[in-house]
Amino acid sequence: QTFPGGTLTAFFNTTEGPLANIELRQAILAALNNEEIMLASFVKPELYSLAAGYLNESQTLWATDAGKEYYNQANPEKAKELLAEAGYNGEEIVLLTTKDYNEMYTGTLVIQEQLRQIGMNVKVETYDFPTFLETKGDTSKWDLFLASTGYQITPPQLLAVTPDWAGLKDETIANGLKAIRGAATPEAAREEWMKVQSYMYENA
């Protein structure tokens, strides 16, 4: 018997470079076909499931599909429209990856192809894992990376909201995490997390 171990998550560079433009991030989010990415990464459909939530679905307090309308859109036409609105002009998008984790590398190649199909100029940079981690720390060197991350117990522990992981510096998220930590009841904390997850999807 196997148990869900974590997520395969795409992290966008919101700090600098082309993807500091929210419309470009939203275009990419519209283009992503998660079924294709996961199938290429894990080969057998029984080895993965698609879920909009950042936390394990069995954690009833935190499991939520808030923001699910932005998840697995697989909508290249919408993505092309958003690209045009964003004024995308062929700027190079750098996908950072490593061959040391097959699912990260294979999934990245699928993302490259999906973004090429909507007219983006996409380059893959591949490093060994220690160099990948080092390069990831320099937001001038990448625009997007795919990473396997383990499930956490509470939302504030998620790498997705940790500024040091992918350079995310966002006051709304920081305040949302404070509200989760300071909530008077588990239900109130859950409400705050749903708001944060929705916000993360809306802002890609």
PLY file of the C-alpha trace (Angstrom):
ply
format ascii 1.0
element vertex 204
property float x
property float y
property float z
element edge 203
property int vertex1
property int vertex2
end_header
0.00 0.00 0.00
1.26 3.48 -0.80
0.44 6.78 0.85
0.53 10.28 -0.64
4.00 11.65 0.08
3.75 15.21 -1.14
3.26 17.43 -4.13
4.93 18.31 -7.39
4.66 22.08 -7.43
5.60 24.73 -9.98
7.20 27.76 -8.32
7.14 31.07 -10.19
9.73 33.80 -9.80
7.52 36.64 -8.58
10.52 38.76 -7.56
12.24 39.73 -10.81
12.40 38.94 -14.52
9.45 38.46 -16.89
7.30 36.60 -14.36
7.28 39.52 -11.95
4.43 40.49 -14.32
1.31 38.89 -12.80
-0.40 38.64 -16.22
2.43 36.49 -17.56
2.17 34.21 -14.54
-1.59 33.94 -15.04
-1.02 33.07 -18.71
1.31 30.23 -17.72
-1.17 29.01 -15.11
-3.88 28.94 -17.79
-1.64 26.90 -20.11
-0.54 24.20 -17.69
-2.05 20.77 -18.28
-1.33 19.02 -15.00
-2.51 15.62 -16.22
0.20 15.64 -18.92
2.83 16.87 -16.46
2.00 14.22 -13.85
1.69 11.35 -16.30
5.09 12.16 -17.81
6.59 12.50 -14.33
5.15 9.38 -12.69
4.24 7.18 -15.73
1.33 5.33 -14.09
-1.95 7.14 -13.32
-2.33 5.16 -10.08
0.87 6.76 -8.74
-0.51 10.29 -8.59
-3.71 12.24 -8.14
-4.65 15.76 -9.17
-5.69 18.05 -6.33
-5.81 21.83 -6.07
-4.94 21.85 -2.36
-1.42 22.57 -1.12
-1.89 20.24 1.84
-2.72 16.55 2.10
-6.39 15.87 1.37
-6.55 13.59 4.42
-5.77 16.57 6.72
-9.38 17.60 7.11
-8.58 20.84 8.94
-6.41 22.20 6.11
-7.57 20.35 2.99
-9.30 22.81 0.67
-9.72 23.30 -3.05
-9.99 27.09 -2.69
-8.82 28.66 -5.95
-9.48 25.46 -7.91
-10.77 27.38 -10.95
-7.13 28.35 -11.62
-5.82 24.80 -11.18
-5.23 22.51 -14.18
-6.93 24.90 -16.62
-5.21 23.33 -19.65
-6.56 26.21 -21.71
-3.99 27.29 -24.33
-6.42 29.71 -26.03
-7.02 31.61 -22.79
-3.27 31.52 -22.13
-2.53 33.09 -25.54
-5.07 35.87 -24.84
-3.48 36.59 -21.45
-0.02 36.63 -23.09
-1.21 39.21 -25.60
-2.77 41.32 -22.83
0.48 41.12 -20.87
2.39 42.49 -23.88
4.64 39.43 -24.03
7.27 40.01 -26.68
9.29 36.80 -26.85
11.27 37.35 -23.65
13.17 34.21 -22.71
11.65 32.20 -19.85
14.22 30.09 -17.99
13.03 26.82 -16.45
15.42 25.56 -13.78
15.67 21.81 -13.19
17.80 18.83 -12.19
18.11 15.32 -13.60
18.78 14.03 -10.07
15.00 13.83 -9.55
13.39 12.30 -12.61
9.88 13.64 -11.94
11.21 17.20 -11.67
13.20 16.93 -14.92
10.54 15.16 -16.99
7.77 17.43 -15.73
9.86 20.49 -16.61
10.27 19.30 -20.21
6.48 18.92 -20.49
5.99 22.46 -19.13
8.53 23.73 -21.66
6.51 22.17 -24.49
3.18 23.45 -23.16
4.55 26.99 -22.95
6.13 26.76 -26.39
2.71 25.84 -27.76
1.26 29.14 -26.53
4.13 31.04 -28.17
6.59 31.50 -25.31
10.36 31.40 -25.75
11.39 28.81 -23.15
14.84 27.53 -22.21
15.61 24.69 -19.77
18.71 24.95 -17.57
19.71 21.62 -15.98
22.07 21.23 -13.02
22.98 18.60 -10.44
20.79 18.96 -7.34
23.23 20.95 -5.13
23.82 23.42 -7.99
20.06 23.54 -8.65
19.50 24.59 -5.02
22.28 27.17 -5.19
20.98 28.64 -8.50
17.42 28.67 -7.14
18.68 31.06 -4.45
19.54 33.66 -7.11
16.28 35.00 -8.55
18.15 36.66 -11.44
18.88 33.21 -12.90
15.47 31.53 -13.30
11.79 32.17 -13.93
10.10 28.89 -12.99
11.06 25.59 -11.39
9.22 22.39 -10.60
9.98 20.69 -7.29
8.82 17.69 -5.31
7.96 18.85 -1.82
6.78 16.79 1.14
3.43 17.43 2.79
3.59 19.67 5.84
1.44 19.63 8.98
0.33 23.29 8.87
0.18 25.95 6.11
2.92 28.24 7.54
5.40 25.33 7.14
4.82 25.09 3.39
7.80 25.89 1.17
5.36 27.66 -1.17
4.89 30.43 1.42
8.49 30.49 2.69
10.24 33.63 1.34
13.65 31.91 1.27
12.44 29.05 -0.95
11.40 30.80 -4.16
11.79 34.43 -3.20
8.09 35.06 -2.52
7.73 38.36 -0.70
4.05 39.21 -0.42
2.45 41.16 2.40
-1.01 39.65 1.91
0.40 36.13 2.33
2.60 37.15 5.28
-0.42 38.72 7.02
-2.56 35.67 6.20
0.00 33.37 7.85
0.01 35.60 10.95
-3.79 35.38 11.02
-3.59 31.56 10.81
-1.11 31.41 13.70
-3.13 33.85 15.79
-6.59 32.43 15.08
-8.75 31.76 18.14
-10.16 28.47 16.85
-9.15 25.78 14.33
-12.16 26.77 12.20
-11.03 30.40 12.09
-7.51 29.27 11.15
-8.93 27.16 8.33
-10.92 30.15 7.00
-7.73 32.23 6.92
-5.84 29.47 5.08
-8.59 29.19 2.46
-8.21 32.94 1.81
-4.43 32.59 1.45
-4.66 29.60 -0.92
-7.24 31.43 -3.08
-4.99 34.49 -3.18
-1.99 32.38 -4.20
-3.90 30.93 -7.15
-5.39 34.27 -8.22
-1.93 35.85 -8.20
-0.17 32.76 -9.55
0 1
1 2
2 3
3 4
4 5
5 6
6 7
7 8
8 9
9 10
10 11
11 12
12 13
13 14
14 15
15 16
16 17
17 18
18 19
19 20
20 21
21 22
22 23
23 24
24 25
25 26
26 27
27 28
28 29
29 30
30 31
31 32
32 33
33 34
34 35
35 36
36 37
37 38
38 39
39 40
40 41
41 42
42 43
43 44
44 45
45 46
46 47
47 48
48 49
49 50
50 51
51 52
52 53
53 54
54 55
55 56
56 57
57 58
58 59
59 60
60 61
61 62
62 63
63 64
64 65
65 66
66 67
67 68
68 69
69 70
70 71
71 72
72 73
73 74
74 75
75 76
76 77
77 78
78 79
79 80
80 81
81 82
82 83
83 84
84 85
85 86
86 87
87 88
88 89
89 90
90 91
91 92
92 93
93 94
94 95
95 96
96 97
97 98
98 99
99 100
100 101
101 102
102 103
103 104
104 105
105 106
106 107
107 108
108 109
109 110
110 111
111 112
112 113
113 114
114 115
115 116
116 117
117 118
118 119
119 120
120 121
121 122
122 123
123 124
124 125
125 126
126 127
127 128
128 129
129 130
130 131
131 132
132 133
133 134
134 135
135 136
136 137
137 138
138 139
139 140
140 141
141 142
142 143
143 144
144 145
145 146
146 147
147 148
148 149
149 150
150 151
151 152
152 153
153 154
154 155
155 156
156 157
157 158
158 159
159 160
160 161
161 162
162 163
163 164
164 165
165 166
166 167
167 168
168 169
169 170
170 171
171 172
172 173
173 174
174 175
175 176
176 177
177 178
178 179
179 180
180 181
181 182
182 183
183 184
184 185
185 186
186 187
187 188
188 189
189 190
190 191
191 192
192 193
193 194
194 195
195 196
196 197
197 198
198 199
199 200
200 201
201 202
202 203
